[in-house]
Amino acid sequence: MLRYTLMRLGIFVGCLVVVWGLVYSGLAPRGLGDSNGLWIVTLALLLSAPISFVVLRKERDRASVQIVHRVDRMKANMEASRSQEDSADDTSRAQGQAS
């Protein structure tokens, strides 16, 4: 998961550098007034999102498999804990009724 995040961040930073270069060279339009920085970041986000979607498909699939395994493991642990609590409760109730 960390690898996917770092790769996505790297693509964004690369797009940010490219957009910054295009804006300051005059090939891409500048933002209005003082919004130039926001304009550059917005353009970089708009460019990096589809690139990340296509380029990082396999890495995203690996990350989602890891997340599914973690969730399944947590569900199994919770179920095991719940069954232990149920059996302890059943035992205490049975002892209470026998008295």
C-alpha positions in Angstrom: 0.0 0.0 0.0 2.8 2.4 0.8 4.5 1.6 -2.5 1.3 2.5 -4.4 1.0 5.7 -2.5 4.6 6.7 -3.2 4.3 5.8 -6.9 1.1 7.9 -7.1 2.8 10.8 -5.3 5.8 10.5 -7.7 3.5 10.7 -10.8 1.8 13.8 -9.2 5.2 15.5 -8.6 6.3 14.7 -12.1 3.1 16.2 -13.5 3.5 19.2 -11.2 7.0 19.9 -12.5 5.9 19.5 -16.1 2.9 21.8 -15.7 5.0 24.4 -13.8 7.4 24.4 -16.7 4.7 24.8 -19.3 3.0 27.6 -17.4 6.2 29.6 -16.8 7.4 29.1 -20.4 4.1 30.4 -21.7 2.9 27.2 -23.4 0.0 26.8 -20.9 -2.2 29.6 -19.7 -1.5 31.3 -16.3 -4.1 31.5 -13.6 -6.0 34.7 -12.9 -4.4 37.1 -10.5 -2.7 35.4 -7.5 -4.2 32.0 -8.3 -1.3 30.8 -10.4 -0.1 28.3 -7.8 -3.5 26.9 -7.4 -3.9 26.7 -11.1 -0.7 24.7 -11.5 -1.6 22.3 -8.7 -5.1 21.8 -10.2 -3.7 21.1 -13.7 -1.2 18.7 -12.2 -4.0 16.8 -10.3 -6.1 16.6 -13.5 -3.2 15.2 -15.5 -1.8 12.8 -12.8 -5.2 11.1 -12.0 -5.8 9.4 -15.4 -2.1 8.6 -15.7 -2.0 7.0 -12.3 -5.2 5.1 -13.1 -3.7 3.5 -16.2 -0.1 3.2 -15.2 -0.6 1.9 -11.7 -3.4 -0.6 -12.4 -1.3 -3.7 -11.4 0.0 -2.0 -8.2 -3.5 -0.9 -7.3 -4.7 -4.5 -7.7 -1.9 -5.7 -5.4 -2.8 -3.1 -2.8 -6.4 -4.0 -2.9 -5.6 -7.7 -2.4 -3.5 -6.8 0.7 -6.4 -4.8 2.1 -8.9 -7.6 1.5 -6.6 -10.0 3.3 -6.3 -7.6 6.3 -10.0 -7.2 6.5 -10.6 -10.9 6.3 -8.0 -11.5 9.1 -9.6 -8.8 11.3 -13.1 -10.4 10.7 -11.7 -13.8 11.7 -10.1 -12.4 14.8 -13.3 -10.6 15.8 -15.4 -13.8 15.2 -13.0 -15.8 17.3 -13.2 -13.2 20.1 -16.9 -13.1 19.8 -17.2 -16.9 20.1 -14.9 -16.9 23.1 -17.1 -14.3 24.8 -20.2 -16.3 23.9 -18.8 -19.5 25.3 -17.7 -17.8 28.5 -21.1 -16.2 28.9 -22.9 -19.5 28.2 -20.7 -21.2 30.9 -21.4 -18.6 33.5 -25.1 -18.7 32.8 -25.1 -22.5 33.0 -23.3 -22.3 36.4 -25.8 -19.7 37.6 -28.8 -21.8 36.7 -27.3 -25.0 38.3 -27.0 -23.2 41.6 
